[in-house]
Amino acid sequence: MTFPTTADVLTAAHVTITLDQWERPVIVLPDDVAARLAASSRTDVKDYGYCHFESRRFGADTYETRAIRTLFEAVLAAHPDEQGLGQYEQFGTGYFYGWIVGASGWDMDARTWTDGDVANLVYGIHLHHDGRSHFGS
């Protein structure tokens, strides 16, 4: 279950991994963490068209990159075969395109959104070989 937290530190204990109605992994975070990551995922976005975009790169020691590593570890613990994360264990790089949402935006029983306008939706997460990260498709 997701626990209240401050956005300063994210640990695996704050991360809930569940499945949506179609058995796809969903990361549910405390609302303050999701809000911070959602804002970061919309920072200096490059739009490449055809629904492909990415945020600016975040350094290896930033909150965003540390949070992404924590999220990768949590997803791998729950779903070790999740696409995009196999290379994380071996190379420290990878991606996750599943839903990442704040707790108030996710109905755990119905396994779907609480409403159609979820403000704390985080776009896809990526880790690079150089240790940096970014959000996007």
N, C-alpha and C positions, 0 to 999 in steps of 0.2 A: 504494500500500500504506500502511496505517496505521503510524505510527511511535510509539514510546513517548514520552511527554511528561509534564510536570508540569501540573497543572490551572491554573497561573497564566497561561499564554499559549496561545491556540489560533490556529493559522495554517492556511491552506489546505493546507499540506504535511502536516498531521496528519489531514486529512479524506479518507476514501475514499468515493467514490460508486460503488455497484454496483447491480445489479438483482436482485430476488428471482425466484422461479420463474415469476412471472406478469408479468415485465418492468416491475415498479414500482420506482422509485428507493428505495434504502436508503442511509442515511448511517451509515457505520461509523467510530467514534471510538476513540481510545485509551481504555482502561478507566477511567483516573482522570478524564478529562474527562467521559465518559458518566456516571460515578457522581455527579460534581458536578452536572451538568445534570439528571440523574434526580431527585436530592434537591431541587433547586430547583423542578422541575416538580410536586413534591408538597407545596410550601410554601403554607400558607393556602389550600387548594383550596376553591372554591365549587362545590358540586354542584347543578346546575340540573335534574337528573333526565333521563331518556331518554338516558343516556350522554353528556350535555353537561356539561362542567365546565371550570374554568379556575383557574390558580394566581394568586397575587397578581401585581401589575404590578411590573416591574423597571425602574429608571431607565435613561435613555439611556446613561449612562456606566458601567453595571455590567458585571461579567464576563458575566452571562447575555445581555444585549443585544448586547454585542460578539461573543460566540460565535454568537448567532443570525444576525447579519449575515455572519459568516464562513461559516456553513453555507448561507445563501441564495446567497452568491457561488459556493460550490463546486457546489451543485446546478444553478444557472443555467449554469455553465460546461459541465457535463456534459449537462444536459437543459434547454435554453433554453425549451422549450414547457411545462414542468411547471406544472400548474394551481396558481394561487395566487401564483406568483412573477412573473408578467408585470408586475404593478403595482409590484413592488419596483424594477425598473429605472427606471420613470417617476416614481413617487411616493415611493419609500423605505418602502413599507409592503407587507405581504403575509402569507402563511401557507404552511406546509408540513405536511401530515398523513401523509407517508410514515414508514416506520420509521426511528428513530434509536437506535442500539444500540452498546454497547461491543464491541470486537473479540473478546473471549472468548465473547460471546453469539451470534456470527454465523459460520456455516460458509460460507466464500467459495466452495468448490467445489460444495456442494449448493445454495447460494443460499437458505438458510433458517436457522432458529434452531439453535443447538447443543443446546439442551434447552428444555423447556417453561417453565422458571422463570427468566426473564432478569431479573436484578436491576437491570441498568443500562439499562433501557428508558426513553427520554425521550418524553414525550407531545408532541403537536403544538406547533409553534412559530409565533409571531405577532409581527409588528412593527406598531406603531401610527403614525399620522401625527405624533404628538407626540414620537416617538423612543423611547418606552417599549416594553417587550415583555411577553409572558406566554406560558405554556405551557397547553395544553389542547385540547379538541375544538372 
